[in-house]
Amino acid sequence: MTKSLKGKSFLKLLDLTSDEIGGLVDLAIDLKEKKKAGIEHKYLSGKSIALIFEKTSTRTRCAFEVAANDLGMHSTYLSPDASQIGKKESIPDTARVLGRMYDGIEYRGFGQDIVECLASYAGVPVWNGLTNEFHPTQIIADLMTIKEHLGSLKGKRLVYMGDARYNMGNSLMVGCAKMGMNFVACCPRKYFPSPELVLECERIAAVSGGTVELIENPLEATLGADVIYTDVWVSMGEPDEVWAERIHDLTPYRVTAELMQNAAEGCKFMHCLPAFHDLGTKVGKEIHKKFGIDCMEVTDEVFESEASIVFDEAENRMHTIKAVMLATLLGGEPV
């Protein structure tokens, strides 16, 4: 069910039907099987794409570049200092220039309005690699990973622990609502998603058979959970000064073995990465020195446990991004 996406941009999951989202997941699973079997699938040979990164990334950049190569495409990476977008050249002008040279454009950066503007002027599909508000390619990978491990999506209870106001909380809520899942945001009230988006997701869930809940108590929220999901406490671009506030507010929402044991049997742990689960990072060491903690949003015990499927999730970024590009540039796999 991806033919309907041909020629369209991929900006947020609110734009897609549940069938289209499910179709992307199924297409990604098929493409993953082909890659594992060594079956070549250069369906987009001869095409070229531009990758605009105003915010740096490991997984998103590598996923787009490997996916493009597997599909037979050439990619041009534009680092934060390698593009004049919004600086010396307006976003509409940048979009029209790149749209004349490339068959598709990826954008990873700041406001959702920027990627929406690019899509309005480019004349070719534009893909959202992350904005402040939404992260749709990550959610397709998350849904694929859940389906691989739990067999299905509908009716599964996913609990998001932490700051649910930004791209990951927003996008998981939308994705779960679209696919008939039971979404829970577990955090202090001031970190709840916007009431407007919650209301929209509740309307979607009422049709799909899913639910949307906002719960402050971690033990109440995680009871019966099929998936417990978390993310870093400070989003990209936020000032360092907010660390103290987030550590104070969100430490009770750290994913621990106790919470995993409170969940349903076979509950999986997910994280979009990078994760501060130990002292193996520069930031982690600085936080330890300043606040005396050796982990933040998840304990090392949970992160390294058998319940953790974070690296399957990370790999699936590449397979699902490949599906998104194939669906929007060709409509899906050739028959």
Contacts in CASP RR format, 6 or more apart in sequence:
PFRMAT RR
TARGET T0000
AUTHOR 0000-0000-0000
METHOD contacts of the structure
MODEL  1
MTKSLKGKSFLKLLDLTSDEIGGLVDLAIDLKEKKKAGIEHKYLSGKSIA
LIFEKTSTRTRCAFEVAANDLGMHSTYLSPDASQIGKKESIPDTARVLGR
MYDGIEYRGFGQDIVECLASYAGVPVWNGLTNEFHPTQIIADLMTIKEHL
GSLKGKRLVYMGDARYNMGNSLMVGCAKMGMNFVACCPRKYFPSPELVLE
CERIAAVSGGTVELIENPLEATLGADVIYTDVWVSMGEPDEVWAERIHDL
TPYRVTAELMQNAAEGCKFMHCLPAFHDLGTKVGKEIHKKFGIDCMEVTD
EVFESEASIVFDEAENRMHTIKAVMLATLLGGEPV
1 19 0 8 1.000
1 20 0 8 1.000
1 22 0 8 1.000
1 23 0 8 1.000
1 26 0 8 1.000
2 20 0 8 1.000
2 23 0 8 1.000
2 24 0 8 1.000
2 27 0 8 1.000
2 323 0 8 1.000
2 326 0 8 1.000
2 327 0 8 1.000
2 331 0 8 1.000
2 332 0 8 1.000
3 331 0 8 1.000
3 332 0 8 1.000
4 20 0 8 1.000
5 16 0 8 1.000
5 20 0 8 1.000
5 24 0 8 1.000
5 327 0 8 1.000
5 328 0 8 1.000
5 331 0 8 1.000
6 327 0 8 1.000
6 328 0 8 1.000
6 329 0 8 1.000
6 330 0 8 1.000
6 331 0 8 1.000
6 332 0 8 1.000
7 124 0 8 1.000
7 125 0 8 1.000
7 328 0 8 1.000
7 329 0 8 1.000
7 331 0 8 1.000
8 125 0 8 1.000
8 328 0 8 1.000
9 119 0 8 1.000
9 122 0 8 1.000
9 125 0 8 1.000
9 126 0 8 1.000
9 127 0 8 1.000
9 328 0 8 1.000
10 125 0 8 1.000
10 126 0 8 1.000
10 127 0 8 1.000
10 128 0 8 1.000
10 136 0 8 1.000
10 137 0 8 1.000
10 324 0 8 1.000
10 328 0 8 1.000
11 112 0 8 1.000
11 115 0 8 1.000
11 116 0 8 1.000
11 119 0 8 1.000
11 126 0 8 1.000
11 127 0 8 1.000
11 128 0 8 1.000
11 134 0 8 1.000
11 136 0 8 1.000
12 112 0 8 1.000
12 128 0 8 1.000
12 133 0 8 1.000
12 134 0 8 1.000
12 136 0 8 1.000
12 171 0 8 1.000
12 174 0 8 1.000
13 21 0 8 1.000
13 134 0 8 1.000
13 136 0 8 1.000
13 139 0 8 1.000
13 171 0 8 1.000
13 174 0 8 1.000
13 175 0 8 1.000
13 178 0 8 1.000
14 174 0 8 1.000
14 200 0 8 1.000
16 24 0 8 1.000
16 178 0 8 1.000
17 178 0 8 1.000
18 178 0 8 1.000
18 179 0 8 1.000
18 180 0 8 1.000
18 208 0 8 1.000
21 140 0 8 1.000
21 143 0 8 1.000
21 175 0 8 1.000
21 178 0 8 1.000
21 179 0 8 1.000
22 143 0 8 1.000
22 179 0 8 1.000
23 327 0 8 1.000
24 140 0 8 1.000
24 320 0 8 1.000
24 323 0 8 1.000
24 324 0 8 1.000
24 327 0 8 1.000
25 140 0 8 1.000
25 143 0 8 1.000
25 144 0 8 1.000
25 147 0 8 1.000
25 320 0 8 1.000
25 323 0 8 1.000
27 323 0 8 1.000
27 326 0 8 1.000
27 327 0 8 1.000
27 332 0 8 1.000
27 333 0 8 1.000
28 140 0 8 1.000
28 141 0 8 1.000
28 144 0 8 1.000
28 316 0 8 1.000
28 319 0 8 1.000
28 320 0 8 1.000
28 322 0 8 1.000
28 323 0 8 1.000
29 144 0 8 1.000
29 147 0 8 1.000
29 148 0 8 1.000
29 319 0 8 1.000
30 333 0 8 1.000
31 41 0 8 1.000
31 319 0 8 1.000
31 322 0 8 1.000
31 323 0 8 1.000
31 326 0 8 1.000
31 333 0 8 1.000
32 316 0 8 1.000
32 319 0 8 1.000
34 41 0 8 1.000
35 41 0 8 1.000
35 70 0 8 1.000
35 319 0 8 1.000
41 70 0 8 1.000
41 71 0 8 1.000
41 333 0 8 1.000
42 70 0 8 1.000
42 71 0 8 1.000
42 72 0 8 1.000
43 71 0 8 1.000
43 72 0 8 1.000
43 326 0 8 1.000
43 330 0 8 1.000
43 332 0 8 1.000
43 333 0 8 1.000
43 334 0 8 1.000
44 68 0 8 1.000
44 71 0 8 1.000
44 72 0 8 1.000
44 73 0 8 1.000
44 103 0 8 1.000
44 325 0 8 1.000
44 326 0 8 1.000
44 329 0 8 1.000
44 330 0 8 1.000
45 71 0 8 1.000
45 72 0 8 1.000
45 73 0 8 1.000
46 72 0 8 1.000
46 73 0 8 1.000
46 74 0 8 1.000
47 71 0 8 1.000
47 72 0 8 1.000
47 73 0 8 1.000
47 74 0 8 1.000
47 103 0 8 1.000
47 104 0 8 1.000
47 329 0 8 1.000
48 73 0 8 1.000
48 74 0 8 1.000
48 75 0 8 1.000
48 76 0 8 1.000
48 101 0 8 1.000
48 102 0 8 1.000
48 103 0 8 1.000
48 104 0 8 1.000
49 64 0 8 1.000
49 68 0 8 1.000
49 73 0 8 1.000
49 74 0 8 1.000
49 75 0 8 1.000
49 76 0 8 1.000
49 102 0 8 1.000
49 103 0 8 1.000
49 104 0 8 1.000
49 105 0 8 1.000
49 106 0 8 1.000
49 325 0 8 1.000
50 75 0 8 1.000
50 76 0 8 1.000
50 78 0 8 1.000
50 98 0 8 1.000
50 101 0 8 1.000
50 102 0 8 1.000
50 104 0 8 1.000
50 105 0 8 1.000
50 106 0 8 1.000
51 61 0 8 1.000
51 64 0 8 1.000
51 65 0 8 1.000
51 75 0 8 1.000
51 76 0 8 1.000
51 77 0 8 1.000
51 78 0 8 1.000
51 105 0 8 1.000
51 106 0 8 1.000
51 108 0 8 1.000
52 78 0 8 1.000
52 83 0 8 1.000
52 85 0 8 1.000
52 105 0 8 1.000
52 106 0 8 1.000
52 107 0 8 1.000
52 108 0 8 1.000
52 109 0 8 1.000
52 118 0 8 1.000
53 60 0 8 1.000
53 61 0 8 1.000
53 77 0 8 1.000
53 78 0 8 1.000
53 79 0 8 1.000
53 80 0 8 1.000
53 108 0 8 1.000
53 109 0 8 1.000
54 80 0 8 1.000
54 83 0 8 1.000
54 85 0 8 1.000
54 107 0 8 1.000
54 108 0 8 1.000
54 109 0 8 1.000
54 110 0 8 1.000
55 80 0 8 1.000
55 108 0 8 1.000
55 109 0 8 1.000
55 110 0 8 1.000
55 130 0 8 1.000
55 236 0 8 1.000
55 237 0 8 1.000
56 79 0 8 1.000
56 80 0 8 1.000
57 108 0 8 1.000
57 130 0 8 1.000
58 273 0 8 1.000
58 274 0 8 1.000
59 273 0 8 1.000
59 314 0 8 1.000
59 317 0 8 1.000
60 108 0 8 1.000
60 129 0 8 1.000
60 130 0 8 1.000
60 137 0 8 1.000
60 317 0 8 1.000
60 321 0 8 1.000
61 77 0 8 1.000
62 318 0 8 1.000
63 137 0 8 1.000
63 317 0 8 1.000
63 318 0 8 1.000
63 321 0 8 1.000
64 75 0 8 1.000
64 106 0 8 1.000
64 129 0 8 1.000
64 321 0 8 1.000
65 75 0 8 1.000
65 77 0 8 1.000
66 318 0 8 1.000
67 318 0 8 1.000
67 319 0 8 1.000
67 321 0 8 1.000
67 322 0 8 1.000
67 325 0 8 1.000
68 74 0 8 1.000
68 75 0 8 1.000
68 325 0 8 1.000
69 75 0 8 1.000
70 322 0 8 1.000
71 322 0 8 1.000
71 325 0 8 1.000
71 326 0 8 1.000
73 103 0 8 1.000
73 325 0 8 1.000
76 102 0 8 1.000
83 94 0 8 1.000
84 94 0 8 1.000
85 91 0 8 1.000
85 94 0 8 1.000
86 94 0 8 1.000
89 97 0 8 1.000
91 114 0 8 1.000
91 117 0 8 1.000
91 118 0 8 1.000
91 121 0 8 1.000
92 117 0 8 1.000
92 120 0 8 1.000
92 121 0 8 1.000
94 118 0 8 1.000
95 105 0 8 1.000
95 117 0 8 1.000
95 118 0 8 1.000
95 119 0 8 1.000
95 120 0 8 1.000
95 121 0 8 1.000
95 122 0 8 1.000
95 123 0 8 1.000
95 126 0 8 1.000
96 121 0 8 1.000
96 122 0 8 1.000
98 105 0 8 1.000
98 122 0 8 1.000
99 105 0 8 1.000
99 122 0 8 1.000
99 123 0 8 1.000
99 124 0 8 1.000
102 124 0 8 1.000
103 124 0 8 1.000
103 125 0 8 1.000
103 329 0 8 1.000
104 122 0 8 1.000
104 124 0 8 1.000
104 125 0 8 1.000
104 126 0 8 1.000
104 127 0 8 1.000
104 325 0 8 1.000
104 329 0 8 1.000
105 118 0 8 1.000
105 122 0 8 1.000
105 124 0 8 1.000
105 125 0 8 1.000
105 126 0 8 1.000
105 127 0 8 1.000
106 126 0 8 1.000
106 127 0 8 1.000
106 129 0 8 1.000
107 114 0 8 1.000
107 115 0 8 1.000
107 118 0 8 1.000
107 126 0 8 1.000
107 127 0 8 1.000
107 128 0 8 1.000
107 129 0 8 1.000
107 131 0 8 1.000
108 128 0 8 1.000
108 129 0 8 1.000
108 130 0 8 1.000
108 131 0 8 1.000
109 115 0 8 1.000
109 129 0 8 1.000
109 130 0 8 1.000
109 131 0 8 1.000
109 132 0 8 1.000
110 131 0 8 1.000
110 132 0 8 1.000
111 131 0 8 1.000
111 132 0 8 1.000
111 133 0 8 1.000
112 128 0 8 1.000
112 131 0 8 1.000
112 132 0 8 1.000
112 133 0 8 1.000
112 134 0 8 1.000
114 131 0 8 1.000
115 126 0 8 1.000
115 128 0 8 1.000
115 129 0 8 1.000
115 131 0 8 1.000
118 126 0 8 1.000
119 125 0 8 1.000
119 126 0 8 1.000
125 325 0 8 1.000
125 328 0 8 1.000
125 329 0 8 1.000
127 137 0 8 1.000
127 321 0 8 1.000
127 324 0 8 1.000
127 325 0 8 1.000
127 328 0 8 1.000
128 134 0 8 1.000
128 135 0 8 1.000
128 136 0 8 1.000
128 137 0 8 1.000
129 135 0 8 1.000
129 136 0 8 1.000
129 137 0 8 1.000
130 137 0 8 1.000
130 138 0 8 1.000
130 167 0 8 1.000
131 167 0 8 1.000
132 166 0 8 1.000
132 167 0 8 1.000
132 235 0 8 1.000
133 166 0 8 1.000
133 167 0 8 1.000
133 170 0 8 1.000
134 167 0 8 1.000
134 170 0 8 1.000
134 171 0 8 1.000
134 174 0 8 1.000
135 167 0 8 1.000
135 168 0 8 1.000
135 171 0 8 1.000
135 272 0 8 1.000
136 171 0 8 1.000
137 317 0 8 1.000
137 320 0 8 1.000
137 321 0 8 1.000
137 324 0 8 1.000
138 168 0 8 1.000
138 171 0 8 1.000
138 272 0 8 1.000
138 317 0 8 1.000
139 171 0 8 1.000
139 172 0 8 1.000
139 174 0 8 1.000
139 175 0 8 1.000
140 320 0 8 1.000
140 323 0 8 1.000
140 324 0 8 1.000
141 313 0 8 1.000
141 316 0 8 1.000
141 317 0 8 1.000
141 319 0 8 1.000
141 320 0 8 1.000
141 321 0 8 1.000
142 172 0 8 1.000
142 229 0 8 1.000
142 270 0 8 1.000
142 272 0 8 1.000
142 313 0 8 1.000
142 316 0 8 1.000
143 153 0 8 1.000
143 175 0 8 1.000
143 179 0 8 1.000
144 316 0 8 1.000
144 319 0 8 1.000
144 320 0 8 1.000
145 270 0 8 1.000
145 309 0 8 1.000
145 312 0 8 1.000
145 313 0 8 1.000
145 316 0 8 1.000
146 153 0 8 1.000
146 156 0 8 1.000
146 158 0 8 1.000
146 226 0 8 1.000
146 227 0 8 1.000
146 268 0 8 1.000
146 270 0 8 1.000
147 153 0 8 1.000
148 312 0 8 1.000
148 316 0 8 1.000
149 268 0 8 1.000
149 309 0 8 1.000
149 312 0 8 1.000
150 156 0 8 1.000
150 226 0 8 1.000
150 227 0 8 1.000
150 268 0 8 1.000
153 179 0 8 1.000
153 180 0 8 1.000
153 181 0 8 1.000
154 179 0 8 1.000
154 180 0 8 1.000
154 181 0 8 1.000
154 208 0 8 1.000
154 209 0 8 1.000
154 210 0 8 1.000
155 180 0 8 1.000
155 181 0 8 1.000
155 182 0 8 1.000
155 209 0 8 1.000
155 210 0 8 1.000
156 181 0 8 1.000
156 182 0 8 1.000
156 226 0 8 1.000
156 227 0 8 1.000
157 181 0 8 1.000
157 182 0 8 1.000
157 184 0 8 1.000
157 224 0 8 1.000
157 225 0 8 1.000
157 226 0 8 1.000
157 227 0 8 1.000
157 264 0 8 1.000
158 172 0 8 1.000
158 176 0 8 1.000
158 181 0 8 1.000
158 182 0 8 1.000
158 183 0 8 1.000
158 184 0 8 1.000
158 225 0 8 1.000
158 226 0 8 1.000
158 227 0 8 1.000
158 228 0 8 1.000
158 229 0 8 1.000
159 184 0 8 1.000
159 186 0 8 1.000
159 221 0 8 1.000
159 222 0 8 1.000
159 225 0 8 1.000
159 227 0 8 1.000
159 228 0 8 1.000
159 229 0 8 1.000
159 263 0 8 1.000
160 168 0 8 1.000
160 169 0 8 1.000
160 172 0 8 1.000
160 173 0 8 1.000
160 183 0 8 1.000
160 184 0 8 1.000
160 185 0 8 1.000
160 186 0 8 1.000
160 229 0 8 1.000
160 230 0 8 1.000
160 231 0 8 1.000
161 186 0 8 1.000
161 187 0 8 1.000
161 218 0 8 1.000
161 221 0 8 1.000
161 222 0 8 1.000
161 228 0 8 1.000
161 229 0 8 1.000
161 230 0 8 1.000
161 253 0 8 1.000
161 254 0 8 1.000
161 255 0 8 1.000
161 259 0 8 1.000
161 297 0 8 1.000
162 185 0 8 1.000
162 186 0 8 1.000
162 187 0 8 1.000
162 191 0 8 1.000
162 230 0 8 1.000
162 231 0 8 1.000
162 233 0 8 1.000
162 250 0 8 1.000
162 253 0 8 1.000
162 297 0 8 1.000
163 169 0 8 1.000
163 187 0 8 1.000
163 191 0 8 1.000
163 231 0 8 1.000
163 233 0 8 1.000
163 235 0 8 1.000
163 246 0 8 1.000
163 250 0 8 1.000
164 170 0 8 1.000
164 173 0 8 1.000
164 185 0 8 1.000
164 187 0 8 1.000
164 191 0 8 1.000
164 192 0 8 1.000
164 193 0 8 1.000
164 214 0 8 1.000
165 191 0 8 1.000
165 192 0 8 1.000
165 193 0 8 1.000
165 194 0 8 1.000
166 235 0 8 1.000
167 235 0 8 1.000
168 231 0 8 1.000
168 272 0 8 1.000
169 185 0 8 1.000
169 193 0 8 1.000
169 231 0 8 1.000
170 193 0 8 1.000
170 194 0 8 1.000
170 197 0 8 1.000
172 183 0 8 1.000
172 229 0 8 1.000
173 183 0 8 1.000
173 185 0 8 1.000
173 193 0 8 1.000
173 197 0 8 1.000
173 198 0 8 1.000
173 201 0 8 1.000
173 212 0 8 1.000
174 197 0 8 1.000
174 201 0 8 1.000
174 204 0 8 1.000
175 181 0 8 1.000
175 183 0 8 1.000
176 182 0 8 1.000
176 183 0 8 1.000
176 205 0 8 1.000
176 210 0 8 1.000
176 212 0 8 1.000
177 183 0 8 1.000
177 201 0 8 1.000
177 202 0 8 1.000
177 204 0 8 1.000
177 205 0 8 1.000
177 208 0 8 1.000
177 210 0 8 1.000
177 212 0 8 1.000
178 204 0 8 1.000
178 208 0 8 1.000
179 208 0 8 1.000
180 205 0 8 1.000
180 208 0 8 1.000
180 209 0 8 1.000
180 210 0 8 1.000
181 210 0 8 1.000
182 210 0 8 1.000
182 211 0 8 1.000
182 213 0 8 1.000
183 201 0 8 1.000
183 205 0 8 1.000
183 210 0 8 1.000
183 211 0 8 1.000
183 212 0 8 1.000
183 213 0 8 1.000
184 213 0 8 1.000
184 214 0 8 1.000
184 215 0 8 1.000
184 221 0 8 1.000
184 225 0 8 1.000
185 192 0 8 1.000
185 193 0 8 1.000
185 213 0 8 1.000
185 214 0 8 1.000
185 215 0 8 1.000
186 215 0 8 1.000
186 216 0 8 1.000
186 217 0 8 1.000
186 218 0 8 1.000
186 221 0 8 1.000
186 222 0 8 1.000
186 253 0 8 1.000
187 216 0 8 1.000
187 250 0 8 1.000
187 253 0 8 1.000
188 216 0 8 1.000
188 249 0 8 1.000
188 250 0 8 1.000
188 253 0 8 1.000
189 214 0 8 1.000
189 216 0 8 1.000
190 249 0 8 1.000
191 249 0 8 1.000
191 250 0 8 1.000
192 198 0 8 1.000
192 214 0 8 1.000
193 214 0 8 1.000
198 212 0 8 1.000
198 214 0 8 1.000
201 212 0 8 1.000
202 212 0 8 1.000
205 211 0 8 1.000
205 212 0 8 1.000
213 221 0 8 1.000
215 221 0 8 1.000
218 252 0 8 1.000
218 253 0 8 1.000
218 259 0 8 1.000
219 259 0 8 1.000
219 262 0 8 1.000
222 228 0 8 1.000
222 259 0 8 1.000
222 260 0 8 1.000
222 262 0 8 1.000
222 263 0 8 1.000
223 262 0 8 1.000
223 263 0 8 1.000
224 262 0 8 1.000
224 263 0 8 1.000
224 264 0 8 1.000
224 267 0 8 1.000
225 262 0 8 1.000
225 263 0 8 1.000
225 264 0 8 1.000
225 267 0 8 1.000
226 263 0 8 1.000
226 264 0 8 1.000
226 266 0 8 1.000
226 267 0 8 1.000
226 268 0 8 1.000
227 267 0 8 1.000
227 268 0 8 1.000
227 269 0 8 1.000
227 270 0 8 1.000
228 255 0 8 1.000
228 259 0 8 1.000
228 260 0 8 1.000
228 263 0 8 1.000
228 267 0 8 1.000
228 268 0 8 1.000
228 269 0 8 1.000
228 270 0 8 1.000
229 269 0 8 1.000
229 270 0 8 1.000
229 271 0 8 1.000
230 253 0 8 1.000
230 254 0 8 1.000
230 255 0 8 1.000
230 270 0 8 1.000
230 271 0 8 1.000
230 297 0 8 1.000
230 298 0 8 1.000
231 271 0 8 1.000
231 272 0 8 1.000
231 297 0 8 1.000
232 274 0 8 1.000
232 275 0 8 1.000
232 276 0 8 1.000
232 296 0 8 1.000
232 297 0 8 1.000
233 243 0 8 1.000
233 246 0 8 1.000
233 247 0 8 1.000
233 250 0 8 1.000
233 296 0 8 1.000
233 297 0 8 1.000
234 240 0 8 1.000
234 242 0 8 1.000
234 243 0 8 1.000
234 246 0 8 1.000
243 287 0 8 1.000
243 290 0 8 1.000
243 291 0 8 1.000
244 291 0 8 1.000
247 287 0 8 1.000
247 291 0 8 1.000
247 293 0 8 1.000
247 296 0 8 1.000
250 297 0 8 1.000
251 293 0 8 1.000
253 297 0 8 1.000
254 295 0 8 1.000
254 296 0 8 1.000
254 297 0 8 1.000
254 298 0 8 1.000
254 299 0 8 1.000
255 269 0 8 1.000
255 297 0 8 1.000
255 298 0 8 1.000
255 299 0 8 1.000
255 302 0 8 1.000
256 299 0 8 1.000
256 301 0 8 1.000
256 302 0 8 1.000
257 299 0 8 1.000
257 301 0 8 1.000
257 302 0 8 1.000
257 305 0 8 1.000
260 267 0 8 1.000
260 269 0 8 1.000
260 302 0 8 1.000
260 305 0 8 1.000
260 307 0 8 1.000
266 307 0 8 1.000
267 307 0 8 1.000
268 307 0 8 1.000
268 308 0 8 1.000
268 309 0 8 1.000
269 298 0 8 1.000
269 302 0 8 1.000
269 303 0 8 1.000
269 305 0 8 1.000
269 307 0 8 1.000
269 308 0 8 1.000
269 309 0 8 1.000
269 310 0 8 1.000
270 308 0 8 1.000
270 309 0 8 1.000
270 310 0 8 1.000
270 313 0 8 1.000
271 297 0 8 1.000
271 298 0 8 1.000
271 303 0 8 1.000
271 308 0 8 1.000
271 310 0 8 1.000
271 313 0 8 1.000
272 313 0 8 1.000
273 310 0 8 1.000
273 313 0 8 1.000
273 314 0 8 1.000
274 281 0 8 1.000
275 297 0 8 1.000
275 298 0 8 1.000
275 303 0 8 1.000
275 310 0 8 1.000
276 283 0 8 1.000
276 284 0 8 1.000
276 287 0 8 1.000
276 295 0 8 1.000
276 296 0 8 1.000
276 297 0 8 1.000
276 298 0 8 1.000
277 295 0 8 1.000
277 296 0 8 1.000
277 297 0 8 1.000
277 298 0 8 1.000
277 299 0 8 1.000
277 300 0 8 1.000
277 302 0 8 1.000
277 303 0 8 1.000
277 304 0 8 1.000
278 284 0 8 1.000
278 294 0 8 1.000
278 295 0 8 1.000
278 300 0 8 1.000
278 303 0 8 1.000
279 285 0 8 1.000
279 288 0 8 1.000
279 294 0 8 1.000
284 296 0 8 1.000
287 293 0 8 1.000
287 296 0 8 1.000
288 294 0 8 1.000
294 300 0 8 1.000
302 308 0 8 1.000
303 310 0 8 1.000
323 332 0 8 1.000
326 332 0 8 1.000
326 333 0 8 1.000
END
